């Protein structure tokens, strides 16, 4: 007899629910997030267990990795696609766990992609780089504001980030309080710059697919960091059956509901990968500046609509091109994109 398990995961505990192939509830228990206790609870049904469902929460990595290492067939539930009966008067962790198991039993479970553990750590390191960049940007803006308020001068970002030349201290040397503020800010900015560069070099040396990374470099507007982001955030391109699925995952497809040619609302605009959405938005802006064909395409769109719509249309084009580049392992061909 086959059985199915659903695990409603929280920060410090989880609820395990098990049903049989007829949907009968066999077992339900709240368990602390302790690997030994979870494996102990599943061990009696290991041979009969057809699959275990873990909801894609903020902390799913450790549990999915634990179960897969023990040989369990694990499914990652996509919470944005899971719908329950809206008329329910009461629902709790127990109900949620059994509902996950029931959807798996019925074959209607919406699943998410389980990114391979070995590659996931490299991708998350790149996300840490982005976090450090945001912190550095806030420090740069604060320092620029100090200089603008007290010196009446504007200083460029690249001048602030210079490692071999200090252009900040001379501007604030007339006041010891301002000089200290400038010194501390510059030291922190330089420290973050070095760490950001070291992360970039480290990731380039550990890329699982260096050939795809090189092909992405041929895409207009895509340089070192954006190629890394697109490659690592996409993962295995074969998981997207069509280019439209990939564009949607990159948040480059409009989200609206239409009936009888009338707009009835919109869907979840945040569905998809925010890192890829950022990458193709950046690539669109850079391509518009530096690539003649991309600029012509942008200008044609701009004649028919507003600036943001034209920017998004170009980003959508680049996302579609990236899909074919990664799928077919070929360099960018402008004649196939900007027609």
Number of C-alpha atoms within 10 A of each C-alpha: 9 14 23 26 30 30 28 24 25 16 11 10 13 22 23 27 28 26 23 20 14 12 16 12 17 13 13 19 14 16 17 16 17 12 13 10 12 19 14 10 15 17 11 10 15 15 12 12 20 19 18 25 27 26 23 21 15 9 13 16 15 11 18 23 15 16 18 13 10 11 9 18 14 19 22 19 24 16 14 12 12 14 8 10 6 6 6 7 6 6 9 9 17 18 15 20 25 28 22 26 28 26 18 23 21 11 9 11 21 17 19 15 13 16 15 11 13 9 15 16 12 19 22 13 15 22 16 14 20 16 13 17 17 12 14 21 14 13 16 22 13 14 22 19 16 17 19 13 11 12 12 9 12 11 15 9 12 9 12 20 18 15 16 7 9 14 15 20 15 10 16 20 14 11 10 10 11 17 17 14 14 22 18 12 19 23 12 14 25 17 13 18 17 11 15 20 12 12 16 16 11 14 17 16 10 11 17 16 13 14 12 22 24 18 17 28 18 17 21 23 25 23 16 13 16 21 23 25 21 25 24 23 22 22 18 15 18 11 11 15 9 13 17 16 16 22 25 19 20 28 25 25 16 12 15 12 12 11 8 6 7 8 10 10 10 11 10 9 13 12 14 17 15 13 18 23 21 17 22 27 23 16 22 27 19 17 22 21 13 12 12 12 17 23 19 13 19 24 16 11 18 16 10 10 11 10 14 10 14 20 20 21 20 26 29 23 18 26 30 20 23 30 23 16 21 22 15 11 16 16 18 19 12 13 8 8 14 15 7
